[in-house]
Amino acid sequence: MIKNISSFIKLKPALSVGFLFSASSLVFGTWVAAIPGIKHRLGFTDASLGLSLLLSPLGALTGVALSTKIFSKLSVGKWMILGYASLSIIMILQINSINRLMFWICLYCFGMNGFLNGVSVNTTVGFLEKKYNRRMMSTCHGLYSLGGGISAALATIFFALGLSPRWQIVFVVAIIFTVLFFNRRHLLSHDRIIHSGSGLKFPSLSILSISFLCMVVFMSEGCVADWSAIYLRESLHGAKEIMGLGYAGFSAAMTIGRFNGDDIITKFGSKKVVITGALFAATGFLIVVLTPAVPIAIAGYVLIGFGCCCIVPVLFSAATTIPGVSAVEGFAMVTTGGLIGFLTGPSVIGFIAEKINLSTGLSLLVLLMLTAAIVAWRNKFLETKKLIVDEVPYDEQVY
């Protein structure tokens, strides 16, 4: 892991893009910490806040529709600067909203901007992988996970110092703007137009299967985030002090796995990593729903994290290399499945939990992960060839 991160840091154009992954999670983590205060200030109930939050994924779906037009006219490097600067401004306005209308508009813009930012950074990483003949998608997603952990730590420190989220976001945005300014040369060097301007094509069965895989993984991640604490507390009767350890273990495993992921994918191949990861995640969910012991259930969540960690980086890399499909089209097709999973997953599990129990709801994810392993085995775009990592000396890779 240390060797992989060290060599990645030497690639300045790649590191500048990797920071943007961390910037997304830094902003998002600050936003999560601000939600309770916004709920109180604007007078939301749980139900009305939940409905309001649906505006963000609705904005993301709008971003899917707009992405091909935007990226056929604007270079990816310019968008990365404009997109992350606008994301920062949107979040300042969102956290400091003075009324519900302002809050709703910001939520919608946040979702749309977030999707377009995701297109720009993930497709750029795909091009960088080809340019330097080495894997780096998993490391970049590891930086996203790391940024989430840093944002949680910063929020804890800020609250201890009496600093409200209204000022926390200003501090975080100041950091992002500073790094954007000093990295502007490296970001603008990515001057590629990443879409030909043609319309979206009807996806093939192989592309739909990648989208399905993304849906299952995003659904699993969303369900662990939303239901792990409740499951440990209410189903397994764990102490309230440890009910967050399931998600903490999952997140730690995701971060560690992603920082090692590029080496693992290079060594074993994309298809094997996805199949094995899906089987690991299925086993983790099975452990969670079958064990009556809280420590074993937490271990199950850790196994889920290790299973899921490298799947999304593989899928996003595959989305940018589909023959006959532009990188933007491929990313939009694949991530649409992820959005569906992230939106519907927790709700479906909640519905099953209400009608039967939470264990039965989580059992659905065992079946979906097993299905995902079969789908990955049959998919022709999840290549199994290994990259020759050291073909380009590191000192020649530095700009």
C-alpha positions in Angstrom: 0.0 0.0 0.0 2.8 2.5 0.9 4.6 1.8 -2.3 1.4 2.3 -4.3 0.6 5.6 -2.6 4.1 6.8 -2.9 4.3 6.2 -6.6 0.8 7.8 -7.1 1.9 11.0 -5.3 4.8 11.3 -7.8 2.3 11.6 -10.6 1.3 15.3 -10.2 -1.5 15.3 -12.8 -3.0 12.2 -11.2 -2.5 13.5 -7.7 -4.3 16.8 -8.6 -7.3 14.7 -9.8 -7.1 12.4 -6.7 -7.4 15.5 -4.5 -10.8 16.2 -6.1 -12.1 12.9 -4.9 -11.1 13.9 -1.4 -12.7 17.3 -1.9 -16.0 15.7 -2.7 -16.1 13.7 0.5 -14.8 16.6 2.6 -17.7 18.7 1.5 -20.2 15.8 1.9 -19.0 15.0 5.4 -19.4 18.6 6.5 -22.9 18.6 5.0 -23.9 15.4 6.9 -22.8 17.0 10.1 -24.9 20.1 9.3 -28.2 18.2 8.6 -29.5 18.1 12.2 -29.1 21.9 12.5 -30.7 22.6 9.1 -33.6 20.4 10.1 -34.2 22.4 13.3 -33.6 25.8 11.7 -35.9 25.3 8.7 -38.6 23.4 10.7 -38.4 20.1 8.9 -40.0 16.9 10.2 -38.2 13.5 9.5 -40.7 12.8 6.7 -40.4 16.3 5.0 -36.6 16.3 5.3 -36.5 12.8 3.7 -38.6 13.9 0.8 -36.5 17.0 0.4 -33.3 15.0 0.2 -34.7 13.2 -2.9 -34.1 16.5 -4.8 -30.3 15.7 -4.8 -30.6 12.4 -6.7 -33.2 14.0 -9.0 -30.6 16.6 -9.8 -28.1 13.8 -10.5 -30.5 12.3 -13.0 -30.7 15.7 -14.7 -26.9 15.7 -14.8 -27.1 12.3 -16.7 -29.3 14.0 -19.3 -27.0 17.1 -19.6 -23.6 15.4 -19.4 -23.2 14.6 -23.1 -24.0 18.2 -24.2 -21.7 19.8 -21.6 -18.7 17.6 -22.2 -19.0 17.9 -25.9 -18.3 21.7 -25.6 -16.1 22.0 -22.5 -12.8 20.4 -21.8 -12.6 18.1 -18.8 -9.9 20.1 -17.2 -11.9 23.3 -17.3 -14.9 21.5 -15.9 -12.9 20.0 -13.0 -12.0 23.5 -11.8 -15.3 25.1 -12.5 -17.3 22.1 -11.2 -15.5 21.8 -7.9 -15.5 25.5 -7.3 -19.2 25.7 -8.0 -19.7 22.6 -5.7 -18.0 24.5 -2.9 -20.2 27.5 -3.4 -23.4 25.5 -3.6 -22.6 23.7 -0.4 -21.9 27.0 1.5 -25.3 28.2 0.3 -27.0 24.9 1.1 -25.7 24.7 4.7 -26.5 28.4 5.2 -30.0 28.3 3.6 -32.3 30.9 5.0 -35.5 29.2 3.8 -36.8 26.0 2.4 -36.9 27.2 -1.2 -33.2 28.1 -1.1 -32.4 24.8 0.5 -34.4 22.8 -2.2 -32.7 24.6 -5.1 -29.3 24.0 -3.5 -30.0 20.3 -3.0 -31.1 19.9 -6.7 -28.0 21.8 -7.9 -25.8 19.8 -5.6 -27.0 16.5 -7.1 -26.6 17.7 -10.7 -23.1 19.2 -10.1 -22.0 16.1 -8.1 -22.8 13.8 -11.0 -21.0 16.0 -13.6 -18.0 16.2 -11.3 -18.0 12.4 -11.0 -18.0 12.1 -14.8 -15.1 14.5 -15.1 -12.8 12.9 -12.5 -13.6 9.3 -13.2 -13.2 9.6 -17.0 -9.9 11.5 -16.5 -8.6 8.8 -14.2 -9.5 6.3 -17.0 -7.4 8.2 -19.5 -4.5 8.5 -17.0 -4.5 4.8 -16.5 -4.0 4.3 -20.2 -1.4 7.1 -20.5 0.8 5.7 -17.7 -0.1 2.1 -18.2 -0.9 1.6 -14.5 -4.0 1.3 -12.3 -5.0 4.3 -10.2 -8.8 4.3 -10.0 -8.9 2.4 -6.8 -6.4 4.7 -5.2 -8.5 7.7 -6.2 -11.6 6.1 -4.7 -9.5 5.4 -1.6 -8.8 9.1 -1.3 -12.5 9.7 -1.4 -12.9 7.3 1.6 -10.0 9.0 3.3 -11.6 12.4 2.8 -14.8 11.2 4.5 -12.8 10.1 7.5 -11.0 13.4 7.7 -14.2 15.3 7.4 -15.7 13.3 10.3 -12.6 14.1 12.4 -12.7 17.8 11.5 -16.4 18.0 12.4 -15.7 16.5 15.8 -12.8 19.0 16.4 -14.9 22.0 15.1 -17.9 21.1 17.3 -15.6 20.8 20.3 -14.3 24.3 19.5 -17.8 25.6 19.3 -17.6 26.2 15.5 -21.0 25.6 13.8 -21.3 23.9 10.4 -22.0 27.3 8.9 -18.4 28.2 9.5 -17.0 24.7 9.2 -18.0 24.6 5.5 -16.3 28.0 4.9 -13.0 26.6 6.3 -13.3 23.4 4.2 -14.1 25.4 1.1 -11.1 27.7 1.7 -8.8 24.6 1.7 -10.4 23.4 -1.6 -10.1 26.8 -3.3 -6.4 27.0 -2.3 -5.6 23.6 -3.6 -7.5 24.2 -6.8 -5.5 27.4 -7.4 -2.1 25.8 -6.9 -3.1 22.7 -9.0 -4.8 24.7 -11.8 -1.9 24.0 -14.3 -2.1 20.3 -13.8 -5.9 20.2 -14.0 -6.0 22.4 -17.1 -3.5 20.1 -18.8 -6.4 17.7 -19.1 -7.7 19.5 -22.2 -9.5 16.6 -23.7 -13.1 16.9 -25.0 -14.5 13.7 -23.5 -17.7 13.4 -25.7 -18.1 13.3 -29.4 -21.5 15.1 -29.2 -23.6 12.1 -30.4 -26.7 11.1 -28.5 -26.9 8.4 -25.9 -27.3 4.9 -27.4 -29.5 2.2 -26.2 -27.1 0.1 -23.9 -26.1 -3.4 -24.8 -26.8 -6.3 -22.4 -23.1 -6.2 -21.3 -23.3 -2.5 -20.4 -26.6 -3.1 -18.6 -24.9 -5.9 -16.6 -22.2 -3.5 -15.5 -24.9 -1.0 -14.5 -26.6 -3.8 -12.5 -23.3 -4.5 -10.7 -23.0 -0.9 -9.8 -26.6 -0.9 -8.6 -26.0 -3.8 -6.3 -22.8 -2.4 -4.8 -24.3 1.1 -4.3 -27.3 -0.5 -2.7 -25.1 -2.5 -0.4 -23.1 0.6 0.6 -26.2 2.6 1.2 -27.8 -0.1 3.3 -24.7 -0.6 5.5 -24.6 3.2 6.0 -28.4 3.5 6.8 -29.1 0.2 8.6 -26.0 -1.2 10.3 -26.3 0.9 13.5 -30.0 0.1 13.8 -29.4 -3.6 13.2 -26.7 -3.8 15.8 -28.8 -1.9 18.3 -32.3 -3.2 17.8 -31.9 -6.6 16.2 -28.8 -7.8 18.1 -29.5 -5.6 21.2 -25.9 -4.2 21.2 -25.0 -1.3 23.5 -25.5 2.2 22.0 -21.8 3.0 22.4 -20.9 0.4 19.8 -23.7 0.7 17.4 -21.6 2.8 15.0 -18.8 0.2 14.8 -20.4 -1.8 12.0 -20.2 1.2 9.6 -16.8 2.2 11.0 -15.4 -1.2 10.3 -17.0 -1.3 6.9 -15.5 2.2 6.1 -12.0 1.3 7.4 -12.0 -1.9 5.3 -13.1 0.1 2.2 -10.3 2.6 2.7 -7.6 0.0 3.2 -8.8 -2.1 0.4 -9.0 0.7 -2.1 -5.4 1.9 -1.3 -4.3 -1.6 -2.1 -6.8 -2.1 -4.8 -4.7 -1.0 -7.8 -2.0 -3.5 -7.0 -4.6 -6.2 -6.4 -6.5 -5.5 -9.7 -3.2 -5.5 -11.6 -2.1 -8.8 -10.1 -5.3 -10.8 -10.4 -7.3 -9.0 -13.1 -10.6 -7.0 -13.0 -13.0 -9.8 -13.5 -11.5 -12.0 -10.7 -11.5 -9.0 -8.3 -15.2 -8.3 -9.0 -16.3 -11.9 -8.7 -14.3 -12.5 -5.5 -15.4 -9.2 -4.0 -19.0 -10.0 -4.6 -18.6 -13.4 -3.0 -16.8 -11.8 0.0 -19.6 -9.3 0.4 -22.3 -12.0 0.1 -20.5 -14.0 2.8 -20.2 -10.8 5.0 -24.0 -10.2 4.7 -24.7 -13.8 5.5 -22.5 -13.6 8.6 -24.4 -10.5 9.7 -27.9 -12.0 9.3 -27.1 -15.4 10.8 -25.0 -14.5 13.9 -26.5 -13.5 17.2 -23.2 -12.0 18.4 -22.5 -8.3 17.9 -18.7 -8.7 17.5 -19.1 -11.4 14.8 -21.7 -9.1 13.0 -19.2 -6.3 13.1 -16.6 -8.7 11.5 -19.2 -9.4 8.9 -19.5 -5.7 8.1 -15.7 -5.5 7.8 -15.8 -8.4 5.3 -18.5 -6.6 3.3 -16.2 -3.6 3.1 -13.2 -5.6 1.8 -15.5 -7.2 -0.7 -17.0 -4.0 -2.0 -13.9 -1.9 -2.0 -12.5 -2.6 -5.4 -15.7 -3.3 -7.4 -16.8 0.3 -8.1 -13.3 1.4 -9.2 -13.2 -1.6 -11.7 -16.7 -0.7 -13.0 -15.9 2.9 -13.5 -12.7 2.0 -15.3 -14.7 -0.4 -17.5 -17.2 2.3 -18.2 -14.6 4.5 -19.9 -13.3 1.7 -22.1 -16.5 0.3 -23.7 -15.9 0.0 -27.5 -18.2 2.3 -29.5 -19.3 4.2 -26.5 -17.8 7.5 -25.3 -16.4 7.8 -21.8 -19.3 10.1 -20.8 -22.0 7.8 -22.2 -20.4 4.8 -20.5 -20.1 6.5 -17.2 -23.7 7.8 -17.4 -25.1 4.4 -18.2 -23.2 2.6 -15.4 -23.8 5.2 -12.7 -27.5 5.4 -13.5 -27.7 1.9 -12.1 -25.7 3.1 -9.1 -28.1 5.9 -8.5 -31.1 3.6 -8.7 -29.5 1.2 -6.1 -28.5 4.1 -3.8 -32.0 5.5 -4.0 -34.1 2.3 -3.7 -31.9 0.1 -1.6 -32.4 1.5 1.9 -36.1 2.0 1.2 -36.6 -1.6 0.0 -34.7 -3.0 3.0 -36.8 -0.8 5.2 -40.1 -2.0 3.6 -39.1 -5.6 4.1 -38.0 -4.9 7.7 -41.4 -3.3 8.5 -43.3 -6.3 7.0 -41.1 -9.1 8.2 -37.8 -8.1 10.0 -34.5 -6.4 9.2 -32.6 -9.7 9.0 -34.8 -10.8 6.1 -34.3 -7.5 4.4 -30.5 -7.8 4.6 -30.8 -11.4 3.3 -31.9 -9.9 0.0 -28.3 -8.4 -0.3 -26.9 -11.9 0.0 -28.9 -13.0 -3.0 -28.1 -9.9 -5.0 -24.3 -10.2 -4.3 -24.4 -13.9 -5.4 -26.2 -12.8 -8.6 -23.6 -10.0 -9.1 -20.8 -12.6 -9.0 -22.5 -14.6 -11.8 -23.2 -11.5 -13.9 -19.6 -10.4 -13.5 -18.4 -13.9 -14.6 -20.5 -13.6 -17.8 -19.6 -9.9 -18.7 -17.2 -9.5 -21.6 -16.2 -5.9 -20.7 -14.6 -6.7 -17.4 -11.3 -7.5 -18.9 -8.9 -9.9 -17.2 -5.7 -8.7 -18.7 -3.0 -7.4 -16.4 -1.3 -4.1 -16.9 2.4 -3.9 -17.0 2.8 -1.4 -14.2 6.5 -0.4 -14.3 6.8 0.0 -18.1 7.2 3.8 -17.6 9.8 4.8 -15.0 8.3 6.9 -12.3 10.8 9.8 -12.7 9.6 10.1 -16.3 6.0 10.2 -15.2 6.3 13.3 -13.1 5.3 16.6 -14.8 
